[in-house]
Amino acid sequence: MSSMKHIDNIPSTPGKFKEKSSYNRLRLHFSIAKLTFWSFVFLGLIFVCFFRSPSSSSSPASSDLSRRSLRTSSYDGPAWEKRIKASAKIRSRNGISVLVTGAAGFVGTHVSSALKRRGDGVVGLDNFNDYYDPSLKRARQTLLEGAGVYIVEGDINDVTLLKKLFDVVQFNHVMHLAAQAGVRYAMENPSSYVHSNIAGLVNLLEFCKNANPQPSIVWASSSSVYGLNTKVPFSESDRTDQPASLYAATKKAGEEIAHTYNHIYGLSLTGLRFFTVYGPWGRPDMAYFFFTRDILKGKSISIFEGANHGTVARDFTYIDDIVKGCLGALDTAEKSTGSGGKKKGPAQLRVFNLGNTSPVPVSDLVTILERLLKVKAKRALMKLPRNGDVQFTHANISFAQRELGYKPTTYLQTGLKKFVRWYLSYYVDGKKSAQ
Ligand SMILES: O=C(O)[C@H]1O[C@H](OP(=O)(O)OP(=O)(O)OC[C@H]2O[C@@H](n3ccc(=O)[nH]c3=O)[C@H](O)[C@@H]2O)[C@H](O)[C@@H](O)[C@@H]1O
């Protein structure tokens, strides 16, 4: 208050020397006050930025990514630990304890609930980002909570969170399904693929290799790694060095990274190449899902075709078949051989195709949807865009059949019928808006 008075008393036209020097003293005083004020503002800003960042280990590109993540790191406190322990409790004789990353995702939800149903201990981890409508992820979370699966809210890049989780539960397995999915979105937001599929994977493996005991890891690769491969059906030994999208390149990189961690640290690693997985609670960014939405809205849909009107087809695989493959991979996964960052012997390293073995043209997919929805689609044929899509996928699954007992049994018609029934009950009867 008194300094305010002084400032008010400063003559507008300093005249005599004496007056001038007292004016200078006042100016100095004012400058120090100003400097102190701005220093506080600056420190305050640093404080706010630091504590609002999702984790101290996040990548430089994470400012954009943290906006996509609604909330992270919900950890801490005895109540939190109690919920995790309850969720991780094994209820069957030969049960396993599994950390499922991406548990609020499409495949993650189905795998978590199947594991829980058979008596395994399951804890989920998901960052609930808004790549697609997060309310669908929240609905899946509610479903899992009802089944006794708790999902921790956080990012796989958060080392502190991973440490806390492993301090509370000694997981024998990690089912790593958290990823930035989608082939076409990679051109829009390339850094999100690097953040989740590369940095996130490395962070998780770094953590697992140091764990004692090391868990065994089963993780989601993708049929897209076959890229421009023309030899069909695709076998695991076929070339995968010609990815057609950044998404495929990050999944392929993941397979190489898995090799390294297996080789150096003795981590047991199994990669699953999923072939266009579809079904109830699916991903709204996938064609069968948004075709359904747009057909019901009377909007036209683009059906891609190759050069010279060539057929574009996918080996669409139903979610329940995929879940069986995931469980088969977990059940046949051998123990990692290292501990505390040191390898003690060779460890298991596997890659499997999980497909349906019967590719269906996209136009046939639309015909099935029309029949199930009882609405005629407004079809617009479009040349396959050069943004990462490949013309054809077809899995050879004999290796998975032999090693995992994997045997898909769902025809596209049957699977889509189940999807459409779910879609109508969720969006139409449930009055949710399909974005
Ligand atoms: O199998 C895989 O590895 C991949 O499967 C899907 O990728 P994709 O097969 O391209 O699935 P959709 O995006 O649902 O496309 C299905 C088919 O519809 C076609 N399509 C897509 C969009 C569209 O507007 N029109 C259209 O004809 C695509 O070319 C493709 O043949 C997933 O999005 C990936 O995350 C996954 O890794």
The ligand as an SDF file (V2000), in Angstrom:
LIG
                    3D

 37 39  0  0  0  0  0  0  0  0999 V2000
   -5.9280  -56.5260  -40.3320 O   0  0  0  0  0  0  0  0  0  0  0  0
   -5.2760  -55.6010  -39.9510 C   0  0  0  0  0  0  0  0  0  0  0  0
   -4.0970  -55.7600  -39.7240 O   0  0  0  0  0  0  0  0  0  0  0  0
   -5.8880  -54.2490  -39.7850 C   0  0  0  0  0  0  0  0  0  0  0  0
   -7.2850  -54.3260  -40.0020 O   0  0  0  0  0  0  0  0  0  0  0  0
   -7.9330  -53.0900  -40.0810 C   0  0  0  0  0  0  0  0  0  0  0  0
   -7.4880  -52.4370  -41.2420 O   0  0  0  0  0  0  0  0  0  0  0  0
   -8.3130  -52.6900  -42.5810 P   0  0  0  0  0  0  0  0  0  0  0  0
   -8.2370  -54.1140  -43.0060 O   0  0  0  0  0  0  0  0  0  0  0  0
   -7.8420  -51.6770  -43.5710 O   0  0  0  0  0  0  0  0  0  0  0  0
   -9.8130  -52.4510  -42.1320 O   0  0  0  0  0  0  0  0  0  0  0  0
  -10.8750  -51.2990  -42.5270 P   0  0  0  0  0  0  0  0  0  0  0  0
  -10.3010  -49.9760  -42.3860 O   0  0  0  0  0  0  0  0  0  0  0  0
  -12.0970  -51.6190  -41.7630 O   0  0  0  0  0  0  0  0  0  0  0  0
  -11.1290  -51.5700  -44.0680 O   0  0  0  0  0  0  0  0  0  0  0  0
  -11.7360  -52.7650  -44.5040 C   0  0  0  0  0  0  0  0  0  0  0  0
  -11.8040  -52.7810  -46.0050 C   0  0  0  0  0  0  0  0  0  0  0  0
  -12.7200  -51.7830  -46.4480 O   0  0  0  0  0  0  0  0  0  0  0  0
  -12.0990  -50.9430  -47.4220 C   0  0  0  0  0  0  0  0  0  0  0  0
  -12.6600  -49.5850  -47.2810 N   0  0  0  0  0  0  0  0  0  0  0  0
  -12.3560  -48.8300  -46.2090 C   0  0  0  0  0  0  0  0  0  0  0  0
  -12.9150  -47.5840  -46.0610 C   0  0  0  0  0  0  0  0  0  0  0  0
  -13.7910  -47.0940  -47.0310 C   0  0  0  0  0  0  0  0  0  0  0  0
  -14.3040  -45.9640  -46.9540 O   0  0  0  0  0  0  0  0  0  0  0  0
  -14.0700  -47.8900  -48.0850 N   0  0  0  0  0  0  0  0  0  0  0  0
  -13.5380  -49.1320  -48.2460 C   0  0  0  0  0  0  0  0  0  0  0  0
  -13.8340  -49.8180  -49.2450 O   0  0  0  0  0  0  0  0  0  0  0  0
  -10.6050  -51.0330  -47.1590 C   0  0  0  0  0  0  0  0  0  0  0  0
   -9.8710  -50.7890  -48.3070 O   0  0  0  0  0  0  0  0  0  0  0  0
  -10.4870  -52.4870  -46.6940 C   0  0  0  0  0  0  0  0  0  0  0  0
  -10.3520  -53.3170  -47.8070 O   0  0  0  0  0  0  0  0  0  0  0  0
   -7.6630  -52.2600  -38.8340 C   0  0  0  0  0  0  0  0  0  0  0  0
   -8.1460  -50.9450  -38.9780 O   0  0  0  0  0  0  0  0  0  0  0  0
   -6.2100  -52.2350  -38.4490 C   0  0  0  0  0  0  0  0  0  0  0  0
   -6.0710  -51.6170  -37.1860 O   0  0  0  0  0  0  0  0  0  0  0  0
   -5.7000  -53.6530  -38.4270 C   0  0  0  0  0  0  0  0  0  0  0  0
   -4.3850  -53.7490  -38.0240 O   0  0  0  0  0  0  0  0  0  0  0  0
  1  2  2  0
  2  3  1  0
  2  4  1  0
  4  5  1  0
  4 36  1  0
  5  6  1  0
  6  7  1  0
  6 32  1  0
  7  8  1  0
  8  9  2  0
  8 10  1  0
  8 11  1  0
 11 12  1  0
 12 13  2  0
 12 14  1  0
 12 15  1  0
 15 16  1  0
 16 17  1  0
 17 18  1  0
 17 30  1  0
 18 19  1  0
 19 20  1  0
 19 28  1  0
 20 21  1  0
 20 26  1  0
 21 22  2  0
 22 23  1  0
 23 24  2  0
 23 25  1  0
 25 26  1  0
 26 27  2  0
 28 29  1  0
 28 30  1  0
 30 31  1  0
 32 33  1  0
 32 34  1  0
 34 35  1  0
 34 36  1  0
 36 37  1  0
M  END
$$$$
